[in-house]
Amino acid sequence: MSPGIGLMKRRLPTEKEAIPLAISGIIQKYGVNADSVKTLETKYDDDGGDWYVALGFGEKRAIVKMDSVQGTITEIKEI
């Protein structure tokens, strides 16, 4: 029996840990330089336990959704 999400230790407990993971996902997917990626906004969803980080790079913008318990990127959506 595994514990519920409220009982599990989060691998991305704060915004400070979530932003570098989001930036590395953008670098891997789009092949941009880390210096050109800017953080636009961050939000944490208390119900789902997910981080949302909006990033801008060049002319593009993307939202990176991450699971805070597993510490993984679940979706990158260009907007």
Biopython code that builds the backbone (N, CA, C, O; Angstrom):
import numpy as np
from Bio.PDB.StructureBuilder import StructureBuilder

atoms = [
    (1, "MET", "N", (0.847, -1.177, 0.000)),
    (1, "MET", "CA", (0.000, 0.000, 0.000)),
    (1, "MET", "C", (0.895, 1.243, 0.000)),
    (1, "MET", "O", (1.777, 1.372, 0.849)),
    (2, "SER", "N", (0.675, 2.136, -0.928)),
    (2, "SER", "CA", (1.492, 3.339, -1.022)),
    (2, "SER", "C", (0.764, 4.521, -0.376)),
    (2, "SER", "O", (-0.466, 4.582, -0.395)),
    (3, "PRO", "N", (1.521, 5.452, 0.192)),
    (3, "PRO", "CA", (0.883, 6.612, 0.836)),
    (3, "PRO", "C", (0.280, 7.562, -0.186)),
    (3, "PRO", "O", (0.675, 7.565, -1.351)),
    (4, "GLY", "N", (-0.678, 8.365, 0.256)),
    (4, "GLY", "CA", (-1.293, 9.357, -0.615)),
    (4, "GLY", "C", (-0.338, 10.503, -0.885)),
    (4, "GLY", "O", (0.711, 10.609, -0.248)),
    (5, "ILE", "N", (-0.700, 11.366, -1.834)),
    (5, "ILE", "CA", (0.176, 12.463, -2.233)),
    (5, "ILE", "C", (0.484, 13.401, -1.069)),
    (5, "ILE", "O", (1.568, 13.983, -1.024)),
    (6, "GLY", "N", (-0.431, 13.556, -0.144)),
    (6, "GLY", "CA", (-0.202, 14.430, 1.001)),
    (6, "GLY", "C", (0.846, 13.901, 1.963)),
    (6, "GLY", "O", (1.464, 14.670, 2.699)),
    (7, "LEU", "N", (1.050, 12.580, 1.961)),
    (7, "LEU", "CA", (2.005, 11.967, 2.882)),
    (7, "LEU", "C", (3.387, 11.783, 2.274)),
    (7, "LEU", "O", (4.353, 11.533, 2.996)),
    (8, "MET", "N", (3.490, 11.901, 0.973)),
    (8, "MET", "CA", (4.770, 11.680, 0.299)),
    (8, "MET", "C", (5.618, 12.944, 0.317)),
    (8, "MET", "O", (5.100, 14.057, 0.234)),
    (9, "LYS", "N", (6.913, 12.755, 0.426)),
    (9, "LYS", "CA", (7.837, 13.890, 0.381)),
    (9, "LYS", "C", (7.953, 14.364, -1.064)),
    (9, "LYS", "O", (8.149, 13.559, -1.975)),
    (10, "ARG", "N", (7.832, 15.673, -1.267)),
    (10, "ARG", "CA", (7.920, 16.235, -2.608)),
    (10, "ARG", "C", (9.371, 16.451, -3.005)),
    (10, "ARG", "O", (10.177, 16.917, -2.200)),
    (11, "ARG", "N", (9.702, 16.115, -4.234)),
    (11, "ARG", "CA", (11.042, 16.347, -4.748)),
    (11, "ARG", "C", (11.223, 17.772, -5.245)),
    (11, "ARG", "O", (12.348, 18.254, -5.377)),
    (12, "LEU", "N", (10.115, 18.439, -5.520)),
    (12, "LEU", "CA", (10.139, 19.852, -5.926)),
    (12, "LEU", "C", (9.304, 20.644, -4.922)),
    (12, "LEU", "O", (8.205, 21.090, -5.249)),
    (13, "PRO", "N", (9.814, 20.824, -3.705)),
    (13, "PRO", "CA", (8.993, 21.474, -2.681)),
    (13, "PRO", "C", (8.817, 22.974, -2.859)),
    (13, "PRO", "O", (7.825, 23.541, -2.401)),
    (14, "THR", "N", (9.769, 23.620, -3.521)),
    (14, "THR", "CA", (9.672, 25.080, -3.659)),
    (14, "THR", "C", (9.898, 25.506, -5.102)),
    (14, "THR", "O", (10.334, 24.728, -5.951)),
    (15, "GLU", "N", (9.586, 26.760, -5.340)),
    (15, "GLU", "CA", (9.777, 27.371, -6.654)),
    (15, "GLU", "C", (11.260, 27.322, -7.057)),
    (15, "GLU", "O", (11.587, 27.189, -8.236)),
    (16, "LYS", "N", (12.133, 27.428, -6.077)),
    (16, "LYS", "CA", (13.580, 27.432, -6.308)),
    (16, "LYS", "C", (14.059, 26.133, -6.968)),
    (16, "LYS", "O", (14.990, 26.161, -7.773)),
    (17, "GLU", "N", (13.439, 25.004, -6.638)),
    (17, "GLU", "CA", (13.789, 23.719, -7.239)),
    (17, "GLU", "C", (13.070, 23.486, -8.568)),
    (17, "GLU", "O", (13.587, 22.780, -9.433)),
    (18, "ALA", "N", (11.880, 24.075, -8.738)),
    (18, "ALA", "CA", (11.071, 23.838, -9.937)),
    (18, "ALA", "C", (11.605, 24.577, -11.169)),
    (18, "ALA", "O", (11.573, 24.036, -12.274)),
    (19, "ILE", "N", (12.090, 25.793, -10.992)),
    (19, "ILE", "CA", (12.522, 26.610, -12.128)),
    (19, "ILE", "C", (13.691, 25.990, -12.893)),
    (19, "ILE", "O", (13.628, 25.935, -14.121)),
    (20, "PRO", "N", (14.763, 25.516, -12.229)),
    (20, "PRO", "CA", (15.862, 24.909, -13.002)),
    (20, "PRO", "C", (15.445, 23.674, -13.801)),
    (20, "PRO", "O", (15.953, 23.449, -14.900)),
    (21, "LEU", "N", (14.522, 22.871, -13.258)),
    (21, "LEU", "CA", (14.036, 21.704, -14.001)),
    (21, "LEU", "C", (13.272, 22.145, -15.240)),
    (21, "LEU", "O", (13.426, 21.553, -16.308)),
    (22, "ALA", "N", (12.450, 23.177, -15.107)),
    (22, "ALA", "CA", (11.687, 23.697, -16.249)),
    (22, "ALA", "C", (12.629, 24.241, -17.325)),
    (22, "ALA", "O", (12.428, 23.995, -18.514)),
    (23, "ILE", "N", (13.642, 24.971, -16.909)),
    (23, "ILE", "CA", (14.604, 25.534, -17.863)),
    (23, "ILE", "C", (15.359, 24.421, -18.584)),
    (23, "ILE", "O", (15.587, 24.516, -19.790)),
    (24, "SER", "N", (15.752, 23.368, -17.866)),
    (24, "SER", "CA", (16.475, 22.265, -18.517)),
    (24, "SER", "C", (15.588, 21.539, -19.528)),
    (24, "SER", "O", (16.075, 21.061, -20.552)),
    (25, "GLY", "N", (14.282, 21.455, -19.242)),
    (25, "GLY", "CA", (13.358, 20.841, -20.203)),
    (25, "GLY", "C", (13.254, 21.647, -21.483)),
    (25, "GLY", "O", (13.204, 21.082, -22.576)),
    (26, "ILE", "N", (13.222, 22.974, -21.350)),
    (26, "ILE", "CA", (13.171, 23.857, -22.526)),
    (26, "ILE", "C", (14.463, 23.743, -23.328)),
    (26, "ILE", "O", (14.426, 23.696, -24.557)),
    (27, "ILE", "N", (15.596, 23.699, -22.649)),
    (27, "ILE", "CA", (16.886, 23.580, -23.326)),
    (27, "ILE", "C", (16.960, 22.281, -24.110)),
    (27, "ILE", "O", (17.430, 22.271, -25.248)),
    (28, "GLN", "N", (16.497, 21.174, -23.511)),
    (28, "GLN", "CA", (16.525, 19.877, -24.195)),
    (28, "GLN", "C", (15.568, 19.833, -25.380)),
    (28, "GLN", "O", (15.914, 19.308, -26.438)),
    (29, "LYS", "N", (14.369, 20.381, -25.209)),
    (29, "LYS", "CA", (13.364, 20.285, -26.274)),
    (29, "LYS", "C", (13.640, 21.237, -27.435)),
    (29, "LYS", "O", (13.464, 20.867, -28.596)),
    (30, "TYR", "N", (14.071, 22.466, -27.129)),
    (30, "TYR", "CA", (14.218, 23.479, -28.172)),
    (30, "TYR", "C", (15.660, 23.799, -28.532)),
    (30, "TYR", "O", (15.903, 24.511, -29.506)),
    (31, "GLY", "N", (16.625, 23.288, -27.768)),
    (31, "GLY", "CA", (18.035, 23.507, -28.071)),
    (31, "GLY", "C", (18.479, 24.953, -27.955)),
    (31, "GLY", "O", (19.333, 25.405, -28.718)),
    (32, "VAL", "N", (17.907, 25.683, -27.007)),
    (32, "VAL", "CA", (18.283, 27.085, -26.815)),
    (32, "VAL", "C", (19.365, 27.199, -25.742)),
    (32, "VAL", "O", (19.626, 26.253, -24.998)),
    (33, "ASN", "N", (19.986, 28.372, -25.679)),
    (33, "ASN", "CA", (21.000, 28.649, -24.684)),
    (33, "ASN", "C", (20.319, 28.991, -23.353)),
    (33, "ASN", "O", (19.295, 29.675, -23.341)),
    (34, "ALA", "N", (20.876, 28.525, -22.243)),
    (34, "ALA", "CA", (20.285, 28.761, -20.924)),
    (34, "ALA", "C", (20.170, 30.248, -20.596)),
    (34, "ALA", "O", (19.252, 30.654, -19.884)),
    (35, "ASP", "N", (21.082, 31.051, -21.103)),
    (35, "ASP", "CA", (21.057, 32.485, -20.823)),
    (35, "ASP", "C", (19.888, 33.205, -21.497)),
    (35, "ASP", "O", (19.488, 34.286, -21.064)),
    (36, "SER", "N", (19.344, 32.605, -22.555)),
    (36, "SER", "CA", (18.242, 33.255, -23.275)),
    (36, "SER", "C", (16.872, 32.905, -22.700)),
    (36, "SER", "O", (15.870, 33.481, -23.127)),
    (37, "VAL", "N", (16.801, 31.982, -21.749)),
    (37, "VAL", "CA", (15.522, 31.568, -21.157)),
    (37, "VAL", "C", (15.217, 32.457, -19.951)),
    (37, "VAL", "O", (16.035, 32.579, -19.039)),
    (38, "LYS", "N", (14.045, 33.069, -19.954)),
    (38, "LYS", "CA", (13.615, 33.954, -18.866)),
    (38, "LYS", "C", (12.367, 33.387, -18.196)),
    (38, "LYS", "O", (11.459, 32.905, -18.873)),
    (39, "THR", "N", (12.325, 33.444, -16.883)),
    (39, "THR", "CA", (11.151, 33.011, -16.127)),
    (39, "THR", "C", (10.121, 34.133, -16.135)),
    (39, "THR", "O", (10.412, 35.257, -15.727)),
    (40, "LEU", "N", (8.914, 33.821, -16.602)),
    (40, "LEU", "CA", (7.848, 34.815, -16.677)),
    (40, "LEU", "C", (6.910, 34.731, -15.478)),
    (40, "LEU", "O", (6.511, 35.754, -14.921)),
    (41, "GLU", "N", (6.556, 33.494, -15.081)),
    (41, "GLU", "CA", (5.609, 33.319, -13.980)),
    (41, "GLU", "C", (5.687, 31.885, -13.467)),
    (41, "GLU", "O", (5.999, 30.962, -14.218)),
    (42, "THR", "N", (5.398, 31.710, -12.180)),
    (42, "THR", "CA", (5.320, 30.364, -11.594)),
    (42, "THR", "C", (4.044, 30.260, -10.769)),
    (42, "THR", "O", (3.621, 31.220, -10.124)),
    (43, "LYS", "N", (3.446, 29.083, -10.802)),
    (43, "LYS", "CA", (2.245, 28.823, -10.006)),
    (43, "LYS", "C", (2.320, 27.394, -9.484)),
    (43, "LYS", "O", (2.865, 26.510, -10.144)),
    (44, "TYR", "N", (1.764, 27.174, -8.283)),
    (44, "TYR", "CA", (1.682, 25.837, -7.706)),
    (44, "TYR", "C", (0.221, 25.475, -7.522)),
    (44, "TYR", "O", (-0.545, 26.254, -6.954)),
    (45, "ASP", "N", (-0.173, 24.306, -7.993)),
    (45, "ASP", "CA", (-1.547, 23.819, -7.857)),
    (45, "ASP", "C", (-1.613, 22.937, -6.615)),
    (45, "ASP", "O", (-1.080, 21.827, -6.608)),
    (46, "ASP", "N", (-2.267, 23.431, -5.564)),
    (46, "ASP", "CA", (-2.357, 22.687, -4.310)),
    (46, "ASP", "C", (-3.141, 21.387, -4.447)),
    (46, "ASP", "O", (-2.811, 20.397, -3.795)),
    (47, "ASP", "N", (-4.164, 21.377, -5.279)),
    (47, "ASP", "CA", (-4.997, 20.187, -5.428)),
    (47, "ASP", "C", (-4.259, 19.053, -6.120)),
    (47, "ASP", "O", (-4.299, 17.913, -5.657)),
    (48, "GLY", "N", (-3.590, 19.352, -7.218)),
    (48, "GLY", "CA", (-2.906, 18.314, -7.990)),
    (48, "GLY", "C", (-1.457, 18.114, -7.604)),
    (48, "GLY", "O", (-0.862, 17.091, -7.943)),
    (49, "GLY", "N", (-0.877, 19.077, -6.898)),
    (49, "GLY", "CA", (0.527, 18.975, -6.527)),
    (49, "GLY", "C", (1.464, 19.216, -7.695)),
    (49, "GLY", "O", (2.558, 18.654, -7.740)),
    (50, "ASP", "N", (1.044, 20.049, -8.642)),
    (50, "ASP", "CA", (1.847, 20.321, -9.836)),
    (50, "ASP", "C", (2.374, 21.750, -9.824)),
    (50, "ASP", "O", (1.722, 22.668, -9.326)),
    (51, "TRP", "N", (3.565, 21.916, -10.382)),
    (51, "TRP", "CA", (4.139, 23.239, -10.619)),
    (51, "TRP", "C", (3.899, 23.614, -12.075)),
    (51, "TRP", "O", (3.997, 22.765, -12.962)),
    (52, "TYR", "N", (3.586, 24.874, -12.322)),
    (52, "TYR", "CA", (3.471, 25.429, -13.668)),
    (52, "TYR", "C", (4.452, 26.589, -13.763)),
    (52, "TYR", "O", (4.371, 27.539, -12.984)),
    (53, "VAL", "N", (5.375, 26.516, -14.711)),
    (53, "VAL", "CA", (6.368, 27.566, -14.894)),
    (53, "VAL", "C", (6.264, 28.083, -16.323)),
    (53, "VAL", "O", (6.417, 27.321, -17.279)),
    (54, "ALA", "N", (6.005, 29.377, -16.464)),
    (54, "ALA", "CA", (5.948, 30.010, -17.784)),
    (54, "ALA", "C", (7.327, 30.591, -18.082)),
    (54, "ALA", "O", (7.880, 31.349, -17.285)),
    (55, "LEU", "N", (7.874, 30.223, -19.247)),
    (55, "LEU", "CA", (9.205, 30.658, -19.647)),
    (55, "LEU", "C", (9.154, 31.326, -21.011)),
    (55, "LEU", "O", (8.350, 30.954, -21.865)),
    (56, "GLY", "N", (10.009, 32.306, -21.210)),
    (56, "GLY", "CA", (10.147, 32.966, -22.498)),
    (56, "GLY", "C", (11.557, 32.778, -23.017)),
    (56, "GLY", "O", (12.524, 32.869, -22.261)),
    (57, "PHE", "N", (11.672, 32.516, -24.313)),
    (57, "PHE", "CA", (12.990, 32.340, -24.947)),
    (57, "PHE", "C", (12.867, 32.763, -26.399)),
    (57, "PHE", "O", (12.066, 32.218, -27.159)),
    (58, "GLY", "N", (13.678, 33.749, -26.770)),
    (58, "GLY", "CA", (13.580, 34.291, -28.121)),
    (58, "GLY", "C", (12.205, 34.893, -28.343)),
    (58, "GLY", "O", (11.741, 35.711, -27.549)),
    (59, "GLU", "N", (11.565, 34.491, -29.411)),
    (59, "GLU", "CA", (10.206, 34.957, -29.726)),
    (59, "GLU", "C", (9.134, 34.029, -29.164)),
    (59, "GLU", "O", (7.943, 34.318, -29.283)),
    (60, "LYS", "N", (9.538, 32.927, -28.560)),
    (60, "LYS", "CA", (8.591, 31.906, -28.104)),
    (60, "LYS", "C", (8.348, 31.987, -26.609)),
    (60, "LYS", "O", (9.136, 32.551, -25.851)),
    (61, "ARG", "N", (7.212, 31.396, -26.211)),
    (61, "ARG", "CA", (6.864, 31.247, -24.802)),
    (61, "ARG", "C", (6.312, 29.843, -24.611)),
    (61, "ARG", "O", (5.674, 29.286, -25.504)),
    (62, "ALA", "N", (6.567, 29.274, -23.427)),
    (62, "ALA", "CA", (6.077, 27.932, -23.147)),
    (62, "ALA", "C", (5.711, 27.808, -21.677)),
    (62, "ALA", "O", (6.255, 28.507, -20.822)),
    (63, "ILE", "N", (4.774, 26.901, -21.399)),
    (63, "ILE", "CA", (4.405, 26.555, -20.024)),
    (63, "ILE", "C", (4.878, 25.134, -19.775)),
    (63, "ILE", "O", (4.572, 24.219, -20.540)),
    (64, "VAL", "N", (5.626, 24.964, -18.699)),
    (64, "VAL", "CA", (6.142, 23.649, -18.332)),
    (64, "VAL", "C", (5.377, 23.193, -17.096)),
    (64, "VAL", "O", (5.369, 23.873, -16.070)),
    (65, "LYS", "N", (4.727, 22.019, -17.209)),
    (65, "LYS", "CA", (3.983, 21.435, -16.099)),
    (65, "LYS", "C", (4.844, 20.334, -15.493)),
    (65, "LYS", "O", (5.360, 19.474, -16.207)),
    (66, "MET", "N", (4.999, 20.365, -14.157)),
    (66, "MET", "CA", (5.845, 19.381, -13.482)),
    (66, "MET", "C", (5.133, 18.767, -12.292)),
    (66, "MET", "O", (4.384, 19.446, -11.589)),
    (67, "ASP", "N", (5.364, 17.488, -12.069)),
    (67, "ASP", "CA", (4.842, 16.769, -10.917)),
    (67, "ASP", "C", (5.796, 17.017, -9.750)),
    (67, "ASP", "O", (6.974, 16.668, -9.828)),
    (68, "SER", "N", (5.294, 17.620, -8.665)),
    (68, "SER", "CA", (6.175, 17.987, -7.556)),
    (68, "SER", "C", (6.615, 16.788, -6.722)),
    (68, "SER", "O", (7.660, 16.848, -6.074)),
    (69, "VAL", "N", (5.842, 15.696, -6.721)),
    (69, "VAL", "CA", (6.206, 14.512, -5.940)),
    (69, "VAL", "C", (7.281, 13.709, -6.658)),
    (69, "VAL", "O", (8.279, 13.323, -6.050)),
    (70, "GLN", "N", (7.084, 13.459, -7.934)),
    (70, "GLN", "CA", (8.049, 12.668, -8.692)),
    (70, "GLN", "C", (9.227, 13.501, -9.184)),
    (70, "GLN", "O", (10.283, 12.950, -9.495)),
    (71, "GLY", "N", (9.065, 14.801, -9.258)),
    (71, "GLY", "CA", (10.130, 15.677, -9.724)),
    (71, "GLY", "C", (10.391, 15.535, -11.209)),
    (71, "GLY", "O", (11.539, 15.603, -11.650)),
    (72, "THR", "N", (9.322, 15.335, -11.993)),
    (72, "THR", "CA", (9.457, 15.146, -13.435)),
    (72, "THR", "C", (8.597, 16.141, -14.196)),
    (72, "THR", "O", (7.604, 16.655, -13.680)),
    (73, "ILE", "N", (8.999, 16.402, -15.431)),
    (73, "ILE", "CA", (8.207, 17.243, -16.329)),
    (73, "ILE", "C", (7.130, 16.358, -16.951)),
    (73, "ILE", "O", (7.430, 15.311, -17.524)),
    (74, "THR", "N", (5.888, 16.784, -16.836)),
    (74, "THR", "CA", (4.785, 16.007, -17.415)),
    (74, "THR", "C", (4.305, 16.572, -18.746)),
    (74, "THR", "O", (3.736, 15.844, -19.560)),
    (75, "GLU", "N", (4.532, 17.870, -18.974)),
    (75, "GLU", "CA", (4.072, 18.473, -20.223)),
    (75, "GLU", "C", (4.802, 19.785, -20.484)),
    (75, "GLU", "O", (5.046, 20.567, -19.565)),
    (76, "ILE", "N", (5.149, 20.016, -21.754)),
    (76, "ILE", "CA", (5.664, 21.310, -22.189)),
    (76, "ILE", "C", (4.749, 21.772, -23.311)),
    (76, "ILE", "O", (4.627, 21.113, -24.344)),
    (77, "LYS", "N", (4.104, 22.921, -23.093)),
    (77, "LYS", "CA", (3.131, 23.424, -24.048)),
    (77, "LYS", "C", (3.553, 24.811, -24.515)),
    (77, "LYS", "O", (3.653, 25.745, -23.720)),
    (78, "GLU", "N", (3.800, 24.931, -25.822)),
    (78, "GLU", "CA", (4.170, 26.239, -26.375)),
    (78, "GLU", "C", (2.925, 27.089, -26.535)),
    (78, "GLU", "O", (1.896, 26.613, -27.015)),
    (79, "ILE", "N", (3.020, 28.357, -26.128)),
    (79, "ILE", "CA", (1.866, 29.257, -26.241)),
    (79, "ILE", "C", (2.209, 30.442, -27.112)),
    (79, "ILE", "O", (1.367, 31.314, -27.328)),
]
sb = StructureBuilder()
sb.init_structure("model")
sb.init_model(0)
sb.init_chain("A")
sb.init_seg("    ")
for serial, (resi, resn, name, xyz) in enumerate(atoms, 1):
    if name == "N":
        sb.init_residue(resn, " ", resi, " ")
    sb.init_atom(name, np.array(xyz, "f"), 0.0, 1.0, " ", f" {name:<3s}", serial, name[0])
structure = sb.get_structure()
